[in-house]
Amino acid sequence: MDLKPHHCVAPACALVMVALPTLAAATEQPTQPAINQASQQLAQLIAIALTNDGNRKQYSAQSAAMRETGIASATLMDPKLKVGFGGLPVDSFKFDQDPMTNISVGLMQQFERGSTLELQQKKANQQADGLSLQVHARELEVANSMTQLWLELGYQQQAEQILLENRKLMKEMENFIQTNYSIGKSEAQDLLNAQLQVSKLDEKLQANAQMQRRLISQLSEWLGSAWLGTEWLSNNKVLTTSNQLNWDTLNHKLATNNHSTQHYQLLSLHPMVKMADISISANKTQVEIAEQAYTPQFGVEVMYANRQANNMMGEPASDLVSAYLTMDIPLFTDNRQDRTVSAAQYQVGAAQSQKDTLLTQMNAKVNTLLVDRSNLTERLTRYQSTLLPQANARIQAVERGYQNNTAQFNDVIAATTDELALQLEQQRLITDLNIANSNLAALLGGFDLQVEKPQLSEFK
C-alpha cells in the first residue's frame, strides 16, 4: 500500500500521546496541604502589608485626634479676667479725689447649656469609634485586593506551566517533522504549521510574562519595592503563588446561614454597616445637643473694686465687691431652636436610610456572588468530568485516524489546541471561583486577619 508523504509523521502523533501524561500532571489540582501552605503564605504577606499600610495608620491617628478633640470640647470655657477703673474725674485724672473712683479686677465664667459638654464628648467618641472602624474596613480592602492579585498571579503561573508543556510538545513535533521534511517524508505545510504553533505559544508566553510582572508591580503597592530587604521588583524576584486558597472560615459562615438569601445578620458585623450604626447614634446625640438650646445659658461675674479717695466724712472709702449672674432666656424658639432640632432629626432619618440602602446593596452583592460561586462550581465539575476527558479522547481518536490515513495533520494540531484552551479555561474558572470567595469573605468576614494596632507615637 502506498503511503502519503506526510503519513510518516504518524510517530509525531504518538509523541503527542507520550507527552500527554506530563501535560496532565502539570495541570493536576494542588493537594490540600499545598492549598493550606499557600493560604498561610498569603496571610503572612497581608499581615506585613497591613502593618506598613499608611491609610490604616492615618485612620488610627484621626480616631485618636477625634477623642482628644472630644475631651477638649467637653471642657468649660476659660474664665475671663477683667481689669479696669471707673469714675475717674476728667479734670484732674486723680484716683484719690472722688469717692466714686475705683480700680477694679474681676473674673467672668461662662457655662454651657444643660448637658451640652457631656453630649459633645459623647458625640466625639462616637465619631472616633467610626474612624476606628475605618481601620478594619481598610484591612478588609487590603486583604481582598491582595488576595485577588495573588489569585490572578497564581492563574498566570498555572497558565505558564501549561503553555510551557504545550510548547515543549510542539517543539518536539516540529523537530520530528523537520527531520522528515529534510529527507522528503513530510510536507512543507505540516512543517510550517508546526512552526506557527510554536511561535503562537511563544507569543502567549511573552504576554503571560508581561501580565505576571504587571501583577507583581501592583502587589508592590502594599509590599513596597524593597520587600524583605531586597529590590524584588528590579531583581525579578520570583513570588510563587496559587490560584486556590483555603476558605474554611467563609464556608462555615455560609453554612450557618442555612442557604438563605437574607444575609443581614452576617452583614451587620461588617465595618461599613457598623459605621452606619455609629453615624445614626452620632446624629441622635446631635439631636440631644440641639435640644439643650431650650435651656438657659448661665454666666457668673465677680469683681473687686479698690477706692483710694476719702468719703464725704473724710474717712477712707470702703472697697467694693460686685457679683453678677447672667442668663439668656430662649423665649423665641420658632426660627432657631425648633429649626435646629428639626434639622438634626432629619439627619437621623437620612443616616438610617443610608444604612438601609447599604445593607440592601451588600445583600444583593452577596447573593450575586453566591450565584456565581454555584455556577462556577458546576462548570468546573463539567470540565473535570466531561470536557477534559472528551478532549483527551478526541486526541487519541485523531491520532488513530492519522495513523490510519483518515485524518490530517491539521486535525492533530486542532485537537491539541482545543485541549490547551480547555485547560486554560479550567484554570480561569478555578481562579474566578476563588475571587468570588474573596469578595464574599470581604463582605461576610471570611478573612482571618491578625495584625497589631498601629503605633501612633510617630504622628506626634
PAPA-380517 format. One record per residue (C-alpha): residue number from 1; y, z, x. Coordinates in nm, 2 decimals, m for minus. Example, Ala and Ser with C-alpha at 12.3 -4.5 7.8 and 13.67 -1.06 7.14 Angstrom:
<rs>
+-----+--------+--------+--------+
| num |      y |      z |      x |
+-----+--------+--------+--------+
|   1 |  m0.45 |   0.78 |   1.23 |
|   2 |  m0.11 |   0.71 |   1.37 |
+-----+--------+--------+--------+
</rs>
This chain:
<rs>
+-----+--------+--------+--------+
| num |      y |      z |      x |
+-----+--------+--------+--------+
|   1 |   0.00 |   0.00 |   0.00 |
|   2 |   0.34 |  m0.09 |   0.13 |
|   3 |   0.59 |   0.18 |   0.18 |
|   4 |   0.97 |   0.17 |   0.12 |
|   5 |   1.16 |   0.21 |   0.44 |
|   6 |   1.31 |   0.54 |   0.32 |
|   7 |   0.98 |   0.67 |   0.19 |
|   8 |   0.91 |   0.82 |   0.54 |
|   9 |   1.19 |   1.06 |   0.46 |
|  10 |   0.95 |   1.25 |   0.24 |
|  11 |   0.89 |   1.51 |   0.51 |
|  12 |   1.25 |   1.59 |   0.48 |
|  13 |   1.19 |   1.69 |   0.12 |
|  14 |   0.91 |   1.91 |   0.24 |
|  15 |   1.17 |   2.06 |   0.47 |
|  16 |   1.37 |   2.14 |   0.17 |
|  17 |   1.08 |   2.34 |   0.03 |
|  18 |   1.02 |   2.52 |   0.35 |
|  19 |   1.38 |   2.62 |   0.37 |
|  20 |   1.40 |   2.74 |   0.01 |
|  21 |   1.24 |   3.08 |   0.07 |
|  22 |   1.50 |   3.15 |   0.33 |
|  23 |   1.78 |   3.05 |   0.10 |
|  24 |   1.64 |   3.26 |  m0.18 |
|  25 |   1.62 |   3.56 |   0.05 |
|  26 |   1.98 |   3.52 |   0.14 |
|  27 |   2.08 |   3.55 |  m0.23 |
|  28 |   1.85 |   3.83 |  m0.33 |
|  29 |   2.02 |   4.11 |  m0.52 |
|  30 |   2.10 |   4.41 |  m0.29 |
|  31 |   1.89 |   4.73 |  m0.33 |
|  32 |   2.03 |   5.04 |  m0.50 |
|  33 |   2.08 |   5.22 |  m0.16 |
|  34 |   2.28 |   4.93 |  m0.04 |
|  35 |   2.50 |   4.94 |  m0.35 |
|  36 |   2.55 |   5.31 |  m0.31 |
|  37 |   2.64 |   5.27 |   0.05 |
|  38 |   2.90 |   5.00 |  m0.04 |
|  39 |   3.04 |   5.23 |  m0.31 |
|  40 |   3.08 |   5.52 |  m0.07 |
|  41 |   3.25 |   5.29 |   0.19 |
|  42 |   3.49 |   5.17 |  m0.07 |
|  43 |   3.56 |   5.52 |  m0.19 |
|  44 |   3.65 |   5.62 |   0.17 |
|  45 |   3.89 |   5.33 |   0.20 |
|  46 |   4.05 |   5.42 |  m0.13 |
|  47 |   4.10 |   5.78 |  m0.01 |
|  48 |   4.26 |   5.65 |   0.31 |
|  49 |   4.49 |   5.42 |   0.12 |
|  50 |   4.59 |   5.69 |  m0.13 |
|  51 |   4.66 |   5.94 |   0.15 |
|  52 |   4.91 |   5.70 |   0.31 |
|  53 |   5.04 |   5.55 |  m0.02 |
|  54 |   5.42 |   5.56 |  m0.03 |
|  55 |   5.46 |   5.53 |  m0.40 |
|  56 |   5.23 |   5.83 |  m0.46 |
|  57 |   5.44 |   6.03 |  m0.22 |
|  58 |   5.76 |   5.91 |  m0.40 |
|  59 |   5.64 |   6.03 |  m0.74 |
|  60 |   5.54 |   6.36 |  m0.60 |
|  61 |   5.88 |   6.41 |  m0.44 |
|  62 |   6.05 |   6.31 |  m0.76 |
|  63 |   5.84 |   6.56 |  m0.95 |
|  64 |   5.94 |   6.84 |  m0.71 |
|  65 |   6.30 |   6.73 |  m0.73 |
|  66 |   6.29 |   6.75 |  m1.11 |
|  67 |   6.15 |   7.10 |  m1.10 |
|  68 |   6.43 |   7.21 |  m0.86 |
|  69 |   6.68 |   7.05 |  m1.09 |
|  70 |   6.54 |   7.24 |  m1.39 |
|  71 |   6.59 |   7.57 |  m1.21 |
|  72 |   6.95 |   7.47 |  m1.13 |
|  73 |   7.02 |   7.36 |  m1.48 |
|  74 |   6.88 |   7.70 |  m1.62 |
|  75 |   7.14 |   7.90 |  m1.42 |
|  76 |   7.47 |   8.02 |  m1.56 |
|  77 |   7.78 |   7.85 |  m1.45 |
|  78 |   7.95 |   8.01 |  m1.15 |
|  79 |   8.22 |   8.26 |  m1.25 |
|  80 |   8.58 |   8.15 |  m1.21 |
|  81 |   8.83 |   8.36 |  m1.01 |
|  82 |   9.19 |   8.37 |  m1.15 |
|  83 |   9.48 |   8.49 |  m0.93 |
|  84 |   9.85 |   8.47 |  m1.01 |
|  85 |  10.16 |   8.65 |  m1.11 |
|  86 |  10.36 |   8.68 |  m1.43 |
|  87 |  10.70 |   8.80 |  m1.55 |
|  88 |  10.88 |   8.72 |  m1.22 |
|  89 |  11.26 |   8.72 |  m1.26 |
|  90 |  11.41 |   8.39 |  m1.15 |
|  91 |  11.75 |   8.54 |  m1.05 |
|  92 |  11.60 |   8.74 |  m0.76 |
|  93 |  11.23 |   8.65 |  m0.74 |
|  94 |  11.16 |   9.01 |  m0.66 |
|  95 |  10.83 |   9.18 |  m0.77 |
|  96 |  10.98 |   9.53 |  m0.79 |
|  97 |  11.28 |   9.45 |  m1.01 |
|  98 |  11.14 |   9.41 |  m1.36 |
|  99 |  10.86 |   9.63 |  m1.50 |
| 100 |  10.71 |   9.31 |  m1.67 |
| 101 |  10.64 |   9.16 |  m1.33 |
| 102 |  10.28 |   9.18 |  m1.22 |
| 103 |  10.03 |   9.03 |  m0.97 |
| 104 |   9.70 |   8.97 |  m1.15 |
| 105 |   9.35 |   8.89 |  m1.05 |
| 106 |   9.07 |   8.81 |  m1.29 |
| 107 |   8.72 |   8.68 |  m1.34 |
| 108 |   8.60 |   8.43 |  m1.61 |
| 109 |   8.24 |   8.37 |  m1.71 |
| 110 |   8.12 |   8.11 |  m1.95 |
| 111 |   7.78 |   8.14 |  m2.13 |
| 112 |   7.58 |   7.86 |  m2.27 |
| 113 |   7.50 |   7.83 |  m2.64 |
| 114 |   7.19 |   8.01 |  m2.76 |
| 115 |   6.88 |   7.93 |  m2.56 |
| 116 |   7.02 |   7.62 |  m2.41 |
| 117 |   6.95 |   7.72 |  m2.05 |
| 118 |   6.58 |   7.81 |  m2.11 |
| 119 |   6.53 |   7.49 |  m2.30 |
| 120 |   6.69 |   7.28 |  m2.03 |
| 121 |   6.45 |   7.42 |  m1.77 |
| 122 |   6.16 |   7.37 |  m2.01 |
| 123 |   6.26 |   7.00 |  m2.05 |
| 124 |   6.30 |   6.95 |  m1.68 |
| 125 |   5.95 |   7.10 |  m1.62 |
| 126 |   5.81 |   6.86 |  m1.88 |
| 127 |   5.97 |   6.57 |  m1.71 |
| 128 |   5.83 |   6.69 |  m1.38 |
| 129 |   5.48 |   6.70 |  m1.53 |
| 130 |   5.53 |   6.34 |  m1.64 |
| 131 |   5.62 |   6.24 |  m1.28 |
| 132 |   5.31 |   6.42 |  m1.16 |
| 133 |   5.10 |   6.22 |  m1.39 |
| 134 |   5.26 |   5.90 |  m1.24 |
| 135 |   5.09 |   6.01 |  m0.92 |
| 136 |   4.75 |   6.00 |  m1.10 |
| 137 |   4.84 |   5.67 |  m1.27 |
| 138 |   4.92 |   5.53 |  m0.92 |
| 139 |   4.59 |   5.65 |  m0.79 |
| 140 |   4.41 |   5.45 |  m1.07 |
| 141 |   4.62 |   5.15 |  m1.00 |
| 142 |   4.54 |   5.15 |  m0.63 |
| 143 |   4.17 |   5.22 |  m0.69 |
| 144 |   4.15 |   4.94 |  m0.93 |
| 145 |   4.34 |   4.69 |  m0.72 |
| 146 |   4.14 |   4.77 |  m0.40 |
| 147 |   3.81 |   4.76 |  m0.59 |
| 148 |   3.89 |   4.41 |  m0.73 |
| 149 |   3.99 |   4.29 |  m0.39 |
| 150 |   3.67 |   4.44 |  m0.24 |
| 151 |   3.45 |   4.27 |  m0.50 |
| 152 |   3.63 |   3.94 |  m0.46 |
| 153 |   3.58 |   3.96 |  m0.08 |
| 154 |   3.21 |   4.05 |  m0.14 |
| 155 |   3.17 |   3.74 |  m0.36 |
| 156 |   3.32 |   3.52 |  m0.08 |
| 157 |   3.09 |   3.68 |   0.17 |
| 158 |   2.79 |   3.62 |  m0.05 |
| 159 |   2.91 |   3.26 |  m0.11 |
| 160 |   2.95 |   3.21 |   0.26 |
| 161 |   2.58 |   3.31 |   0.32 |
| 162 |   2.46 |   3.07 |   0.05 |
| 163 |   2.68 |   2.79 |   0.19 |
| 164 |   2.56 |   2.85 |   0.55 |
| 165 |   2.19 |   2.84 |   0.44 |
| 166 |   2.25 |   2.52 |   0.25 |
| 167 |   2.44 |   2.37 |   0.54 |
| 168 |   2.15 |   2.46 |   0.78 |
| 169 |   1.91 |   2.29 |   0.54 |
| 170 |   2.13 |   1.98 |   0.50 |
| 171 |   2.19 |   1.96 |   0.87 |
| 172 |   1.81 |   1.96 |   0.94 |
| 173 |   1.77 |   1.69 |   0.68 |
| 174 |   2.05 |   1.49 |   0.84 |
| 175 |   1.89 |   1.52 |   1.19 |
| 176 |   1.55 |   1.42 |   1.05 |
| 177 |   1.70 |   1.11 |   0.87 |
| 178 |   1.90 |   1.03 |   1.18 |
| 179 |   1.57 |   1.02 |   1.38 |
| 180 |   1.40 |   0.80 |   1.13 |
| 181 |   1.71 |   0.57 |   1.10 |
| 182 |   1.71 |   0.52 |   1.47 |
| 183 |   1.36 |   0.38 |   1.46 |
| 184 |   1.42 |   0.18 |   1.14 |
| 185 |   1.23 |   0.40 |   0.90 |
| 186 |   1.53 |   0.53 |   0.69 |
| 187 |   1.81 |   0.35 |   0.51 |
| 188 |   2.18 |   0.39 |   0.62 |
| 189 |   2.28 |   0.51 |   0.27 |
| 190 |   2.04 |   0.81 |   0.30 |
| 191 |   2.19 |   0.90 |   0.64 |
| 192 |   2.55 |   0.86 |   0.51 |
| 193 |   2.47 |   1.07 |   0.20 |
| 194 |   2.32 |   1.35 |   0.41 |
| 195 |   2.62 |   1.34 |   0.64 |
| 196 |   2.86 |   1.35 |   0.34 |
| 197 |   2.68 |   1.66 |   0.20 |
| 198 |   2.72 |   1.84 |   0.54 |
| 199 |   3.09 |   1.75 |   0.55 |
| 200 |   3.13 |   1.88 |   0.20 |
| 201 |   2.97 |   2.21 |   0.29 |
| 202 |   3.19 |   2.23 |   0.60 |
| 203 |   3.49 |   2.19 |   0.37 |
| 204 |   3.37 |   2.46 |   0.13 |
| 205 |   3.30 |   2.70 |   0.43 |
| 206 |   3.66 |   2.64 |   0.55 |
| 207 |   3.80 |   2.72 |   0.21 |
| 208 |   3.58 |   3.02 |   0.19 |
| 209 |   3.71 |   3.15 |   0.53 |
| 210 |   4.07 |   3.09 |   0.41 |
| 211 |   4.01 |   3.30 |   0.10 |
| 212 |   3.84 |   3.58 |   0.29 |
| 213 |   4.14 |   3.61 |   0.53 |
| 214 |   4.37 |   3.60 |   0.23 |
| 215 |   4.19 |   3.88 |   0.06 |
| 216 |   4.18 |   4.09 |   0.38 |
| 217 |   4.56 |   4.04 |   0.42 |
| 218 |   4.60 |   4.16 |   0.06 |
| 219 |   4.40 |   4.47 |   0.14 |
| 220 |   4.64 |   4.55 |   0.43 |
| 221 |   4.90 |   4.64 |   0.16 |
| 222 |   4.72 |   4.97 |   0.13 |
| 223 |   4.52 |   4.99 |   0.46 |
| 224 |   4.80 |   4.87 |   0.68 |
| 225 |   4.78 |   4.62 |   0.96 |
| 226 |   4.66 |   4.88 |   1.21 |
| 227 |   4.38 |   5.03 |   1.02 |
| 228 |   4.17 |   5.28 |   1.22 |
| 229 |   4.40 |   5.23 |   1.52 |
| 230 |   4.31 |   4.86 |   1.56 |
| 231 |   4.51 |   4.55 |   1.48 |
| 232 |   4.23 |   4.44 |   1.24 |
| 233 |   4.44 |   4.16 |   1.09 |
| 234 |   4.52 |   3.99 |   1.41 |
| 235 |   4.18 |   4.06 |   1.57 |
| 236 |   3.99 |   3.91 |   1.27 |
| 237 |   3.82 |   4.24 |   1.22 |
| 238 |   3.51 |   4.19 |   1.00 |
| 239 |   3.51 |   4.41 |   0.69 |
| 240 |   3.16 |   4.39 |   0.53 |
| 241 |   3.19 |   4.43 |   0.15 |
| 242 |   2.98 |   4.38 |  m0.16 |
| 243 |   3.03 |   4.22 |  m0.50 |
| 244 |   2.83 |   4.50 |  m0.66 |
| 245 |   2.91 |   4.87 |  m0.69 |
| 246 |   2.77 |   5.19 |  m0.84 |
| 247 |   2.91 |   5.26 |  m1.19 |
| 248 |   2.71 |   5.57 |  m1.29 |
| 249 |   3.02 |   5.76 |  m1.39 |
| 250 |   3.15 |   5.48 |  m1.61 |
| 251 |   2.81 |   5.42 |  m1.77 |
| 252 |   2.78 |   5.79 |  m1.85 |
| 253 |   3.12 |   5.80 |  m2.02 |
| 254 |   3.04 |   5.49 |  m2.22 |
| 255 |   2.70 |   5.63 |  m2.33 |
| 256 |   2.87 |   5.94 |  m2.46 |
| 257 |   3.09 |   5.72 |  m2.69 |
| 258 |   2.78 |   5.60 |  m2.88 |
| 259 |   2.89 |   5.24 |  m2.86 |
| 260 |   3.18 |   5.29 |  m3.09 |
| 261 |   3.49 |   5.06 |  m3.09 |
| 262 |   3.72 |   5.36 |  m3.11 |
| 263 |   3.78 |   5.50 |  m2.77 |
| 264 |   4.08 |   5.72 |  m2.83 |
| 265 |   3.92 |   6.04 |  m2.72 |
| 266 |   3.84 |   5.89 |  m2.38 |
| 267 |   4.18 |   5.72 |  m2.36 |
| 268 |   4.36 |   6.04 |  m2.44 |
| 269 |   4.27 |   6.16 |  m2.09 |
| 270 |   4.44 |   5.86 |  m1.92 |
| 271 |   4.76 |   5.95 |  m1.73 |
| 272 |   4.97 |   5.69 |  m1.92 |
| 273 |   4.87 |   5.85 |  m2.25 |
| 274 |   4.93 |   6.20 |  m2.12 |
| 275 |   5.27 |   6.08 |  m2.00 |
| 276 |   5.34 |   5.96 |  m2.36 |
| 277 |   5.24 |   6.30 |  m2.49 |
| 278 |   5.48 |   6.46 |  m2.24 |
| 279 |   5.76 |   6.22 |  m2.35 |
| 280 |   5.71 |   6.34 |  m2.71 |
| 281 |   5.72 |   6.70 |  m2.60 |
| 282 |   6.03 |   6.65 |  m2.39 |
| 283 |   6.21 |   6.48 |  m2.68 |
| 284 |   6.11 |   6.76 |  m2.91 |
| 285 |   6.26 |   7.00 |  m2.66 |
| 286 |   6.58 |   6.79 |  m2.67 |
| 287 |   6.59 |   6.84 |  m3.05 |
| 288 |   6.58 |   7.21 |  m2.99 |
| 289 |   6.86 |   7.18 |  m2.73 |
| 290 |   7.07 |   6.98 |  m2.97 |
| 291 |   7.02 |   7.24 |  m3.24 |
| 292 |   7.17 |   7.50 |  m3.01 |
| 293 |   7.50 |   7.33 |  m3.07 |
| 294 |   7.52 |   7.50 |  m3.41 |
| 295 |   7.55 |   7.84 |  m3.23 |
| 296 |   7.89 |   7.97 |  m3.09 |
| 297 |   7.96 |   7.94 |  m2.72 |
| 298 |   8.10 |   8.26 |  m2.56 |
| 299 |   8.32 |   8.33 |  m2.26 |
| 300 |   8.44 |   8.66 |  m2.11 |
| 301 |   8.75 |   8.71 |  m1.90 |
| 302 |   8.86 |   9.04 |  m1.73 |
| 303 |   9.19 |   9.07 |  m1.55 |
| 304 |   9.36 |   9.34 |  m1.34 |
| 305 |   9.75 |   9.33 |  m1.31 |
| 306 |   9.93 |   9.52 |  m1.04 |
| 307 |  10.30 |   9.62 |  m1.11 |
| 308 |  10.54 |   9.72 |  m0.82 |
| 309 |  10.86 |   9.79 |  m1.02 |
| 310 |  10.95 |  10.13 |  m1.20 |
| 311 |  10.95 |  10.17 |  m1.57 |
| 312 |  11.26 |  10.25 |  m1.77 |
| 313 |  11.23 |  10.62 |  m1.69 |
| 314 |  11.23 |  10.54 |  m1.32 |
| 315 |  10.87 |  10.62 |  m1.27 |
| 316 |  10.62 |  10.37 |  m1.11 |
| 317 |  10.49 |  10.14 |  m1.38 |
| 318 |  10.12 |  10.17 |  m1.45 |
| 319 |   9.89 |   9.88 |  m1.36 |
| 320 |   9.73 |   9.68 |  m1.64 |
| 321 |   9.38 |   9.58 |  m1.73 |
| 322 |   9.30 |   9.30 |  m1.97 |
| 323 |   8.97 |   9.18 |  m2.12 |
| 324 |   8.92 |   8.87 |  m2.35 |
| 325 |   8.63 |   8.73 |  m2.54 |
| 326 |   8.64 |   8.36 |  m2.62 |
| 327 |   8.42 |   8.19 |  m2.88 |
| 328 |   8.42 |   7.84 |  m3.01 |
| 329 |   8.31 |   7.81 |  m3.38 |
| 330 |   8.12 |   7.49 |  m3.47 |
| 331 |   8.27 |   7.45 |  m3.82 |
| 332 |   8.29 |   7.07 |  m3.85 |
| 333 |   7.94 |   6.95 |  m3.76 |
| 334 |   7.92 |   6.63 |  m3.95 |
| 335 |   8.01 |   6.39 |  m3.67 |
| 336 |   7.89 |   6.58 |  m3.37 |
| 337 |   7.62 |   6.84 |  m3.41 |
| 338 |   7.44 |   6.67 |  m3.70 |
| 339 |   7.45 |   6.33 |  m3.55 |
| 340 |   7.33 |   6.46 |  m3.21 |
| 341 |   7.03 |   6.64 |  m3.37 |
| 342 |   6.95 |   6.33 |  m3.58 |
| 343 |   6.96 |   6.11 |  m3.27 |
| 344 |   6.72 |   6.35 |  m3.09 |
| 345 |   6.48 |   6.34 |  m3.39 |
| 346 |   6.48 |   5.96 |  m3.38 |
| 347 |   6.39 |   5.97 |  m3.02 |
| 348 |   6.08 |   6.19 |  m3.11 |
| 349 |   5.97 |   5.93 |  m3.36 |
| 350 |   6.03 |   5.65 |  m3.11 |
| 351 |   5.82 |   5.83 |  m2.85 |
| 352 |   5.54 |   5.88 |  m3.10 |
| 353 |   5.54 |   5.52 |  m3.19 |
| 354 |   5.53 |   5.42 |  m2.83 |
| 355 |   5.22 |   5.64 |  m2.78 |
| 356 |   5.05 |   5.49 |  m3.08 |
| 357 |   5.12 |   5.14 |  m2.96 |
| 358 |   5.00 |   5.22 |  m2.61 |
| 359 |   4.67 |   5.37 |  m2.75 |
| 360 |   4.62 |   5.06 |  m2.97 |
| 361 |   4.67 |   4.82 |  m2.68 |
| 362 |   4.45 |   5.02 |  m2.44 |
| 363 |   4.17 |   5.05 |  m2.71 |
| 364 |   4.19 |   4.67 |  m2.76 |
| 365 |   4.16 |   4.62 |  m2.38 |
| 366 |   3.86 |   4.84 |  m2.36 |
| 367 |   3.68 |   4.66 |  m2.65 |
| 368 |   3.77 |   4.32 |  m2.49 |
| 369 |   3.63 |   4.43 |  m2.16 |
| 370 |   3.31 |   4.56 |  m2.33 |
| 371 |   3.26 |   4.23 |  m2.49 |
| 372 |   3.30 |   4.06 |  m2.15 |
| 373 |   3.06 |   4.31 |  m2.00 |
| 374 |   2.79 |   4.25 |  m2.26 |
| 375 |   2.82 |   3.87 |  m2.24 |
| 376 |   2.82 |   3.86 |  m1.86 |
| 377 |   2.51 |   4.08 |  m1.86 |
| 378 |   2.33 |   3.84 |  m2.10 |
| 379 |   2.44 |   3.54 |  m1.89 |
| 380 |   2.31 |   3.70 |  m1.57 |
| 381 |   1.98 |   3.76 |  m1.74 |
| 382 |   1.96 |   3.40 |  m1.83 |
| 383 |   2.04 |   3.29 |  m1.48 |
| 384 |   1.77 |   3.52 |  m1.33 |
| 385 |   1.50 |   3.44 |  m1.59 |
| 386 |   1.57 |   3.08 |  m1.67 |
| 387 |   1.83 |   2.87 |  m1.49 |
| 388 |   1.74 |   2.95 |  m1.13 |
| 389 |   1.36 |   2.92 |  m1.18 |
| 390 |   1.42 |   2.59 |  m1.36 |
| 391 |   1.64 |   2.47 |  m1.07 |
| 392 |   1.37 |   2.56 |  m0.82 |
| 393 |   1.11 |   2.39 |  m1.03 |
| 394 |   1.32 |   2.08 |  m1.05 |
| 395 |   1.35 |   2.06 |  m0.67 |
| 396 |   0.97 |   2.08 |  m0.64 |
| 397 |   0.93 |   1.81 |  m0.91 |
| 398 |   1.18 |   1.59 |  m0.73 |
| 399 |   1.01 |   1.64 |  m0.40 |
| 400 |   0.67 |   1.54 |  m0.55 |
| 401 |   0.84 |   1.24 |  m0.72 |
| 402 |   0.99 |   1.13 |  m0.39 |
| 403 |   0.66 |   1.16 |  m0.22 |
| 404 |   0.50 |   0.95 |  m0.50 |
| 405 |   0.78 |   0.70 |  m0.47 |
| 406 |   0.91 |   0.77 |  m0.83 |
| 407 |   1.24 |   0.95 |  m0.72 |
| 408 |   1.53 |   0.85 |  m0.50 |
| 409 |   1.67 |   1.05 |  m0.21 |
| 410 |   1.99 |   1.09 |  m0.42 |
| 411 |   1.78 |   1.29 |  m0.67 |
| 412 |   1.68 |   1.53 |  m0.39 |
| 413 |   2.05 |   1.58 |  m0.30 |
| 414 |   2.15 |   1.62 |  m0.67 |
| 415 |   1.87 |   1.88 |  m0.72 |
| 416 |   1.97 |   2.08 |  m0.41 |
| 417 |   2.34 |   2.06 |  m0.51 |
| 418 |   2.27 |   2.18 |  m0.86 |
| 419 |   2.08 |   2.48 |  m0.73 |
| 420 |   2.36 |   2.56 |  m0.49 |
| 421 |   2.61 |   2.55 |  m0.78 |
| 422 |   2.39 |   2.78 |  m0.99 |
| 423 |   2.35 |   3.03 |  m0.71 |
| 424 |   2.73 |   3.04 |  m0.66 |
| 425 |   2.78 |   3.07 |  m1.04 |
| 426 |   2.54 |   3.36 |  m1.05 |
| 427 |   2.73 |   3.55 |  m0.77 |
| 428 |   3.05 |   3.47 |  m0.96 |
| 429 |   2.91 |   3.63 |  m1.28 |
| 430 |   2.80 |   3.94 |  m1.08 |
| 431 |   3.15 |   3.97 |  m0.94 |
| 432 |   3.31 |   3.92 |  m1.28 |
| 433 |   3.09 |   4.19 |  m1.43 |
| 434 |   3.18 |   4.44 |  m1.16 |
| 435 |   3.55 |   4.35 |  m1.20 |
| 436 |   3.52 |   4.42 |  m1.57 |
| 437 |   3.36 |   4.75 |  m1.49 |
| 438 |   3.65 |   4.83 |  m1.25 |
| 439 |   3.91 |   4.76 |  m1.53 |
| 440 |   3.71 |   4.98 |  m1.76 |
| 441 |   3.70 |   5.25 |  m1.50 |
| 442 |   4.07 |   5.24 |  m1.47 |
| 443 |   4.11 |   5.28 |  m1.84 |
| 444 |   3.84 |   5.54 |  m1.91 |
| 445 |   3.84 |   5.74 |  m1.59 |
| 446 |   3.53 |   5.59 |  m1.43 |
| 447 |   3.66 |   5.63 |  m1.07 |
| 448 |   3.56 |   5.94 |  m0.86 |
| 449 |   3.88 |   5.99 |  m0.68 |
| 450 |   3.90 |   6.28 |  m0.43 |
| 451 |   4.23 |   6.29 |  m0.24 |
| 452 |   4.46 |   6.56 |  m0.13 |
| 453 |   4.80 |   6.62 |  m0.29 |
| 454 |   5.09 |   6.45 |  m0.10 |
| 455 |   5.27 |   6.67 |   0.15 |
| 456 |   5.64 |   6.68 |   0.06 |
| 457 |   5.78 |   6.86 |   0.37 |
| 458 |   5.87 |   6.53 |   0.53 |
| 459 |   6.11 |   6.45 |   0.25 |
| 460 |   6.34 |   6.74 |   0.32 |
+-----+--------+--------+--------+
</rs>
